[in-house]
Structures are given as C-alpha cells and as structure tokens.
Amino acid sequence: MTNSKIITPDRNLDRRKFIEKTSLGLGAITLGLSPSCLGDERKKHVNQNKKLGIALVGLGYYGRILGEALQETRNCYLAGIVTGTPAKEKEWQEKYNVKPGNTYNYQNFDDIAKNDEIDIIYVVLPNSMHKEFTIRAAQAGKHVICEKPMALNAQECREMIAACEKAGVKLSIGYRMHFEPTTQEIIRIGKEQVYGTIKFVGASAGYTHNNVDHWKCKKNMGGGVMMDMGVYPLQAARYATGEEPVSVTAQTFVNRPEMFNEVDETTTFQLEFPSGAVANLHTSFYTSINYLYVAASEGWYSLNPFSSYRGIKGDSKNGPLNFPVINQQAAQMDEVAECVRQNKPMRVPGEEGLRDMIVVDAIYQSLASGKKIQLS
Ligand code: NAD
C-alpha cells in the first residue's frame, strides 16, 4: 500500500473513485488514459499485491542513495542492477542480494525485456544518457523512472514521452520533492491561496562543486548548474505558483573560469507568470545555499532548506510548518509502484520534466542572446 503519511484526503478520494469506476469498466477512460496505454495495461496485467521489481541503471552517487532507499520501500524492491563497472556487480549482488541473473551492463541491457522480475527501470545516468536508456527501457516493455533533468532539451523529452506512449508504459521523473510533506503543504497553500495571491517567489539551490573532471562540468554530458541544481528553484517557482511562466530572463556568472569553461557555474533567472507573480531564482556550483520564499498578498511562507534529502523546514507568517520527516526517495518509488499496480496516472509524469526543459531551453537562449524570452 502507498505510504499513508503522504496521502492527502483528496488522493484517497481519487483512489476510491478509481476503484469504483474500474469495477464498472470505466476507470481508465475517466482518468484520461490514452488508448495505447489502455490496451497495453490489459496486456501487461500487474498483480496488485505484488512488490514490484525495480532495476537501477547507473550505480553512482545517486544510484547508491536509491539503493539504500529501496531497503525502506513497501511497494517495490531492488530487483536488478545495470552497470558498466564489473566490480560494482559483485558488490551490489552481495550487499543487496541482487540475483546474478538480474544483473546487466549497458550492452546487454535490452535483454531485460525477457525478465519478468523487473517491472520498473530507474535511469540514474549522466543527463546525456537519459533519453537513450529511457527509450530502450520503454522498448523493453518496462515502466520508467528517469532522473532529473529529464534530458538535454525539450525535444529529447518529447521523444521520450512518445516512446513510452508507443510502448504503453508509464514514465515518471525523479522529482522527489513532490512526495515530501512540507513541500506538499507549500503546494496546497498556493493552490488554496491561504495567504492570498502570490506576488513573488525567491528560491536558490547550490553547493560547492570542486570535481573538475566530473561529467557535470562537460557540456556534451548535459553538465552545467542550471541542468543540475537549477531545476530545483525552477520547479519550486512552478509548484509554488501552480502556473507556467510566460517569460524568462537569465544571467550567468563565473568565479572559476579554469573549471567552468564549457558550462555554467552560477545562473540567475527571472520568471513572469500569467497572474503577475514574479520569481527571482538562483543556482550555483560556487555557493552552498538552499531556500524558498513566497510573498503573497496576505502573508509569507518559506522553506529553508527546501530541496535537501532530509530536514526540510517550513515557516510562515503564522508560525512553523511542522510535517513528518520521511525518506523522500522511498516515498517516491513506493508511489510510482502503486500507480503502476493500480494503473493510475503518475504524480510526476514525463510531461512535468518536459515543462521544465522548455524553460531551461529558454534560459540558455536568454543567456546566449542577453534578451528576455517569451514563452507564450
Ligand atoms: P554519478 O557520476 O555519481 O553517477 C553516474 C553513473 O553513471 C556512474 O555509475 C557512472 O559509472 C555511470 N556512467 C555510465 N556512463 C558514463 C559516462 N559516459 N560518464 C560518466 N558516468 C557514466 O552521477 P549522479 O550524481 O549519480 O547523477 C546521476 C543522475 O542522477 C543525474 O541525472 C543527476 O541529475 C541525478 N541526480 C538526482 C538527484 C536527486 O536528488 N533527484 C541527486 C543527485 C543526482
């Protein structure tokens, strides 16, 4: 079952309605699923009580965090690994009891199509590899979670969404904050206008990146701070306002040109929203920083930090926002698994990654031209 701590009353209601309507044979249509998805879900019936098997593709820094989180999940478990480093195969097999038969490399990855123990493939590779492995996973008939940023640009995101639709599999993006209770409260406050209309959002996410040889410093690998940390303040401005920006203006700054000669080290960007709200956002590989601040017509609220793995701390004009601390990655994967089992739409579908990449494309256009870019 889904982690009860992260289910809102609304979502329980949706689920109850879904079950009622499914029994009438109308559930998928009511949820707006595409015909290809409908047909495929019938074809690949998932046992609703089964713990789903997840295979992690890429066992680097974040792959390890997900591997640990999968020890805390209830709806899914670490069933397989995909790695290009033979030494990691044995290490992971022993540490997490992964079967040798569920161990793949990047070359024989497509054989995973024949493996019934793998239901979901989680792509945790450098950004430039997200599109290829998401599409290969979909073609293998597996549901996909792809890490953020979804791809190198919006066009790649569209191709990934199309491939998943064609294969009739679900796609979700690894935006873990959507599963975090205090962040969900920020979204609710904005939606219900608890403090009136939102006028300003300020947010910043950064850490000091010192590894010059890392792919995050390489343009062709999808490096750069906007791609890496910048999507957090961008996401925050979008989920806090519940709106899509109509324009973007961006600036970039370099403190260590010897290290950041291909990609951005610090980027600031401003978004204008249809309601008149404005966001001033910052991301940096030079500075350790993490906050979100929302000013509305009747008050303010904030998170500091707003996108850390733990310790999200909320405050507001009326006092602290106190919500339970959870394992975000475990909650995210549990909910994705539950959506697969129940054939429900994803909380964070591919389209959410696409919406961010449309803005990121515009940010890079603004950096190149020095101009404000209109989005609609
Ligand atoms: P990492 O460099 O630590 O790991 C990347 C993995 O990909 C490594 O295991 C590496 O061996 C493998 N790999 C395969 N081909 C490679 C190649 N050509 N060059 C480099 N590595 C290659 O990176 P990471 O920090 O784990 O990031 C992986 C993905 O996860 C990125 O998309 C990143 O944005 C995302 N991420 C998400 C979060 C989050 O909180 N959601 C946090 C960190 C990273």
Boltz pocket constraint, residues with backbone or C-beta under 6 A from the ligand:
constraints:
  - pocket:
      binder: B
      contacts: [[A, 58], [A, 59], [A, 60], [A, 61], [A, 62], [A, 63], [A, 84], [A, 85], [A, 123], [A, 124], [A, 125], [A, 126], [A, 127], [A, 147], [A, 148], [A, 149], [A, 174], [A, 175], [A, 176], [A, 215], [A, 227], [A, 228]]
      max_distance: 6.0
